[in-house]
Amino acid sequence: MSRLRAAPGPSARSEETPMSDSATDRADDGARGGSFGGANDGTSEEKRRRKAMLIRAGIYVFATHLFAGFVLLLFALGGRK
């Protein structure tokens, strides 16, 4: 039964990817301005979020005014008697 177990040695670890290699790759991507990090990613992400927030706020303001206009129209039509 002990023959079926794999011995913890270099052969068992050769199938796994060492963590230091992937961490080094990520650091290299960030230094080259890749998709994982970089100096400009934070500012472009912030600008994109700010633009999306302004668009969403504009839509909310427009929809609120449209709804308020509809309610005023209902009151105006209901008050005609």
WOVEN-V525963 format. One record per residue. N is the residue number from 1. PSI is psi in whole degrees, -180 to 180 (999 if undefined). OMEGA is omega as a letter, one per 20 degrees, with the letter a starting at -180 (999 if undefined). D_CENTER is the distance of its C-alpha to the mean C-alpha in whole Angstrom. Layout:
# WOVEN-V525963
N/PSI/OMEGA/D_CENTER, N/PSI/OMEGA/D_CENTER
This chain:
# WOVEN-V525963
1/-29/r/50, 2/-16/r/49, 3/-21/a/49, 4/-20/r/46, 5/142/r/43, 6/134/r/42, 7/135/r/43, 8/99/a/40, 9/-166/a/40, 10/-30/a/39, 11/-34/r/39, 12/-32/a/37, 13/-13/a/34, 14/-22/r/34, 15/-24/a/32, 16/147/r/29, 17/127/r/27, 18/145/a/28, 19/-31/a/25, 20/-31/r/26, 21/-44/a/25, 22/-35/r/22, 23/-38/r/21, 24/-40/r/23, 25/-42/r/22, 26/-41/r/18, 27/-37/r/20, 28/-40/r/22, 29/-41/r/19, 30/-38/a/18, 31/-31/a/21, 32/0/a/21, 33/31/a/18, 34/-167/a/17, 35/-9/a/13, 36/-15/a/13, 37/-163/r/14, 38/170/a/16, 39/-35/a/18, 40/-10/a/16, 41/-37/a/12, 42/-42/a/12, 43/-38/r/14, 44/-36/r/13, 45/-41/r/9, 46/-41/r/11, 47/-39/r/14, 48/-43/r/11, 49/-39/r/10, 50/-42/r/14, 51/-44/r/15, 52/-39/r/13, 53/-41/r/14, 54/-40/r/17, 55/-45/r/17, 56/-42/r/17, 57/-40/r/19, 58/-41/r/22, 59/-42/r/21, 60/-43/r/22, 61/-45/r/25, 62/-47/a/26, 63/-38/r/26, 64/-44/r/28, 65/-37/r/31, 66/-44/r/31, 67/-42/r/31, 68/-39/r/34, 69/-40/r/36, 70/-42/r/36, 71/-42/r/37, 72/-39/r/40, 73/-41/r/41, 74/-43/r/42, 75/-40/a/44, 76/-43/r/46, 77/-33/r/47, 78/-27/a/47, 79/-7/a/50, 80/101/r/52, 81/999/999/55
